[in-house]
Amino acid sequence: MTGDHGMTYLFSHAGREELRDFIDRSTLFAFDLDGTLAPIVADPSRIMIPPDVHERLVRLNGMASVAVVTGRARTDAARHLGFEPRFLVGNHGAEGLPGADAAEREFVSLCRGWRSQLEELLPEGERAGITMEDKGATLSLHYRNAPDREAAHQRILAAVSRLVPAPRRVSGKAVENLVPAAAPHKGDALRCIMRHLGNARALFAGDDVTDEDVFRLGDEAIFGVRVGSSAGTAARYFIRGQDEMASLLDEVLAVL
């Protein structure tokens, strides 16, 4: 069974067979957090991994290498996990990779500079409904609560275009993420973890635009699962939504 965009539904006969043929205990199992392990909620500080998913993750974590690769800062993500994966990578790949301490310090310094510039480029009187989130190695400008989202978005884009040095801008759902140009993306991060652990294969599941950095690699050694069918995705497989994550983990645990 395939989706509207040529993806294979993971729980079709073909999807299950291909998953079972791909994974074993030497596979790295990597997941995005918001919208993947945990449902999206109106207040991001209140996300929670559902108990059925959490229980299966803990079991998987005891059997194989598990990584969580998220846009959240690592300290923030850790508060919501309730278990310690082998790797926790934050800030879309910019934080938590082995041997990257010096680079992370540089990213934090860059973001401090951007924050100072934005205080002038987006004065408080023009910031109605715009929230700046300092995540250390990246900055996020949220405009979900702006009275006029489109106008707020345009103000953000105008300000960001004047930042020095120019960031890599990653657009999300009512948010613009500002990432240092030299920072690794999620695809880079996943490959780095695979090399570090010696994993020849990885399964990665994610739902967001930043997760496409993994899917677009087109790497036969990475089994990419999109959470929710989406036009333009580069993922080969999909599940219908976050509520099928427990079933995905059941499939994995049955093989292991």
C-alpha positions, -999 to +999 in steps of 0.1 A: +000+000+000+014+034-009+004+069+001-006+098-021+030+108-027+045+074-035+055+065+001+048+030+015+025+028+045+046+011+071+018-012+083+011-025+048+023-060+040+053-046+020+061-020+047+062-046+075+083-070+054+108-043+045+111-031+081+117-066+094+143-073+068+161-040+076+164-039+114+182-059+140+198-052+174+228-035+158+205-009+142+204+027+157+168+037+164+164+075+163+134+097+168+123+133+167+104+143+198+075+168+192+049+153+169+067+120+168+073+105+203+049+131+218+017+146+204+019+183+194+001+205+220-008+242+222+017+248+250+050+232+240+061+232+277+033+206+284+042+179+259+042+144+272+052+111+257+021+088+261+026+060+286+022+032+259+050+048+238+072+055+268+070+019+281+080+006+246+108+031+243+123+021+277+122-016+265+139-007+232+165+014+250+175-017+269+179-038+238+195-015+212+210+020+207+183+048+209+188+084+199+164+114+202+172+142+177+151+172+184+148+209+178+145+215+215+175+223+237+189+192+253+181+203+288+145+211+278+140+178+259+155+157+288+127+170+311+101+154+289+117+121+280+115+102+313+144+079+302+180+084+291+186+075+254+221+066+243+222+099+226+201+131+230+209+156+203+193+191+206+189+222+185+182+204+152+217+187+154+237+216+167+240+203+203+251+171+219+272+154+193+304+137+203+335+158+200+316+190+192+321+210+224+342+237+209+318+241+180+288+243+204+305+271+223+309+291+191+273+285+182+262+298+216+283+329+211+268+335+176+233+333+190+240+357+218+251+382+191+219+376+171+198+381+202+215+415+208+209+425+172+173+414+173+166+435+204+173+465+181+159+451+148+126+440+165+120+467+191+095+458+218+068+480+203+069+459+171+070+426+188+033+420+196+027+382+198+064+375+188+084+354+213+121+350+211+133+316+225+170+314+233+179+277+231+217+283+235+230+270+202+200+283+182+173+309+184+136+305+177+112+333+168+076+322+175+047+341+161+018+317+168+002+342+192+006+373+170-028+391+163-017+392+126+005+362+119+014+372+084+025+407+094+045+393+123+061+368+100+071+395+076+086+416+104+106+386+116+119+379+081+129+415+076+149+416+108+165+382+102+177+393+068+198+420+085+216+397+110+254+395+108+266+369+103+236+355+084+220+325+100+206+294+084+169+300+086+147+269+092+110+276+089+086+257+111+049+259+122+045+296+131+082+297+140+115+308+124+145+289+137+179+306+134+208+282+132+245+289+128+255+283+091+282+258+102+260+238+125+251+202+115+215+195+105+196+164+117+209+143+088+245+152+096+238+145+133+224+110+126+254+100+104+277+113+131+261+091+157+261+061+134+299+066+128+306+071+165+287+040+176+297+019+146+261+013+135+259+004+099+221+011+098+196+034+114+158+038+116+147+074+119+111+087+125+101+123+123+073+146+114+087+181+108+104+200+081+138+197+098+134+159+097+135+161+059+172+168+063+174+131+072+150+118+046+166+139+018+199+121+023+185+092+003+208+069+023+200+032+018+214+027+053+187+048+069+151+036+071+132+069+071+096+070+085+075+101+081+049+106+108+019+118+088+018+116+050+030+149+034+034+163-001+070+168-010+085+146+016+116+125+007+107+097+032+101+063+017+077+051+045+050+067+066+027+061+095-006+080+096+001+100+128+017+101+161-010+078+175+006+050+155+040+053+172+033+026+198+025+002+169+057+011+151+077+003+183+057-029+187+069-040+152+105-031+161+103-050+194+088-080+178+119-084+156+144-077+183 
